[in-house]
Amino acid sequence: MERYTLSVLVENRAGVLSRVVGLFSRRGFNIESLSVGPTQDERISRITIEVIGDELLLEQISKQLSKLIDVIKIKTLRSSEIVKRGLVLVKVKVTPKTRSEVMEITNVFRANIVDISTSTLVIELTGGNGKLNAFLEMIEPYGIEEIAKTGMTALERGTNTLKLDK
Amino acid sequence: MKMTGAQMVVSTLEKNGVKVVFGYPGAANCPIIDKLSFSSIKHILTRNEQGAAHMASGYARVTKTAGVCTATSGPGATNLITGIATAYMDSVPMVVLTGQVGLPLVGKDAFQEVDITGATLPFTKHNYLVKDGLDIPRIVNEAFHIANTGRPGPVLIDFPMDILKQEFEYPDAEEELNIKGYKLLGKASEPQIKKVAEAIKAAQRPMILAGGGVVISDAVSEFRAFDDITNIPVMSTMMGVGVMNSTDRNYYGMLGSHGSRAANALINKADLLVVMGSRLGDRTTAHASRALEYKCRLIHIDIDPAEIGKNIQPYIPVVGDIKDVISQLKPLLQDYKVSEEWDKEAQEIKERFAQKIVTEDTGTVNPKYFLKRLCAKVGSNAYIATEVGQNQIWTTNYYDFTSPRNFLTSGGFGTMGYGLPAAIGASTAQKKLPVFSIMGDGSFQMNLPEMGTMCQWDIPVKMVVFKNNRLGMVHEHQFMLYNSNYQAVYLDGSPDFNKLADAYGIKNSYIKENSQIDGAIDEMMKDNESYLLVLEVDPYETTGDSLNEKPMTVKEDN
């Protein structure tokens, strides 16, 4: 079992996301993470989906997705050839004593403090799965109040792109 | 030009060559019904929306182009669903027009509102909710294009009522079709086809499984020509019945849980199986999945890439239209013939499993014998629709189809209630050949009110009902798997079907002996009008030709 990243260009129309997500659930595929947003061409959105499985499963997912009329293009991205990032916002409990410790960890991870109160910090961090998890692990002992985490989004390194055929 | 949305819908239907719409009115699709009355298109009122969907589906199988049905919002739309899913599973082209509550009311749980695009997402090829009246011509044209091309299927368009009634200023020139996410396949890959040819040559015991894809790609004559040269034993799926002439020496019957013994035995001996245009569904591979996974090399040819590797991993995958693939493959195998030993072995197996049919009088009609006699009398000069259950399996295995388009059945979805309306659809599509609806007394009662449609619109259908006063297929299932605990299968309370036909003004008769069959068929065929023939059938008659066959025991009843 491996983690794969699919980059999917779709029509930017109402209901398209539910077609994609609905296909996953009714075919019994699992989504590890998902993110979606418009591209530079506002008629097109990009959905980035992480799945865990084997090559055969990946092939079946990709073929089934291709059958959706609103799906324009699909590419399976290899982790060595992409930059992949997610964002996490985490609210941590702090006391005057622990605040500086937490801030130190935040610095080490090059995370940002985006909100501060007498008893909490809200920290923002972007990175791959490994980095985000490592950070949360470090913060956990101080008491995590809340986590909001996005799905991963990704682009290929170098000159490769996923674009519409002219 | 200025037009209402509904006018534009109807005008675009006309441009797409639509002659008939099957449907049922309600407030939300009334604007369409209204404008249809001013057009060249005939609207056929059914008795239930499900009937409309099956009729469009039967119509499509005969005309090879999308059938059209319409229903109102809410319950009208949900009644269509069974018909849509039936068409989807058997890759039948269909365009479904539903009315929807006015756009400002969508999402407010308005009267007769249902999210029909959401509901039909899993079993339409595509669907649309129209949000701008100016999109109507583009969407309707796209719907026909998507439904009819590639692997065909149903497409649904949901029209909010206010958009149908509102006037729009439409541009004179139509937009050209350009669907970014829907491109048709090119030619199948040449290197892959070379590999297929090599694999066939190298095999000792090759077989071909012909599926519905051969029919849809109109490759039946090419397929037969190919098999004439290579002599490879052929079996079919249910949707592929008739691809080979059923009495052809190289045809071994249907594969699968209700298929012929010969086909099921042979597949377990084959070392190579060439699958053409089949999903390899679980019923088809019921007695063969182990052989296909471990013993026999599989070549899977299909127009839908997602079917390849979905159920069984192939040794050689080929994505392509069957007609194109055969035309490329045939020249490569011009000098090839299957080995005489394999041919002989296959023929011996076929002979060994040949079944003897009871023809003498026993107090009930033998359905298998009836179908043989019906076939002898009308042959391929008729369309035969079946319901689902024993009637379907008997027809599949005992009516000797010589062309696949003459056989209408719900293969993948197994929909009881399909046959009668589908037969009405087939009879609407053409007047030349009689259409038979072969049914059991269970499935007949599923969409029985459609006899009214038949009468109102003068659509002749020859109805044949195998009457055994029970749901025979489930009865058989309970015999095999539930220790003969026959539950919920008795149809006590059924009406006298002949009296019912009388009430509709449909000629009818009832027989219970094999010797009455020929006379009854002649009588039924005499006039070009609807007819109901009720046959008393032995309740313990099995479908029987599969590997599981044992005679059903009598453990009467209660």
Contacts between the chains, C-beta under 8 A, distances in Angstrom:
chain1	res1	chain2	res2	distance
A	10	B	181	7.6
A	11	B	180	7.0
A	11	B	181	6.7
A	14	B	129	7.9
A	14	B	131	7.6
A	15	B	117	7.1
A	15	B	129	7.3
A	18	B	118	7.2
A	18	B	121	7.4
A	19	B	121	6.3
A	22	B	121	5.4
A	22	B	122	6.8
A	26	B	122	5.1
A	56	B	309	6.6
A	56	B	313	7.1
A	59	B	309	6.4
A	60	B	306	7.0
A	60	B	309	6.6
A	60	B	310	6.1
A	63	B	305	5.0
A	63	B	306	3.8
A	63	B	308	8.0
A	64	B	306	5.1
A	66	B	305	7.2
A	66	B	306	7.3
A	67	B	304	7.4
A	67	B	306	5.7
A	68	B	126	8.0
A	68	B	181	6.9
A	69	B	125	7.6
A	69	B	126	4.3
A	69	B	146	6.4
A	69	B	179	6.4
A	69	B	181	5.1
A	69	B	182	5.0
A	70	B	181	5.6
A	71	B	181	5.2
A	72	B	180	4.8
A	72	B	181	4.4
A	164	B	180	6.7
